[in-house]
Amino acid sequence: MGRHWILKTEPSEYAFSDLVRDGRTRWEGISNAVALKHLRSMLEGDDALIYHTGKEKSLIGLARVVSAPYPDPSGKDPRLVVVDIQAGKALPRQVSLAEIKADPAFQDLGLVRLPRLSVVPVGPEQWTRLLKMAGV
């Protein structure tokens, strides 16, 4: 069974609707050391929830990791890695950060504890609970 992630994006830069339009994209631009560590541990087939930052602050849709991590092709920094992700479905119901923070089951979730982290691992129980909150 694959692992689960939350991938954060600023919708004005790259929204979930852009991913749906593109079908697949390279998930890049991650430079935080902890986020890079998480990115490096992704496996092809892992599932992800796409989270919109900024004004929305909500889980928006599903995606799947479709490549192993590989060096950032931009070549700007040899420490940087990227993965390819494929669009899944939009969530039937968006789940806001406020709802997540209000649920004690998520007190240790990186989205709550480390709000600036752009790649967040999600445990199996939390994943199931988030999907249920989203109506999946």
Summary of the structure (lengths in Angstrom):
residues: 136
radius of gyration: 13.9
end to end distance: 18.4
largest distance: 41.7
contacts: 404
relative contact order: 0.23
helix: 28%
strand: 34%
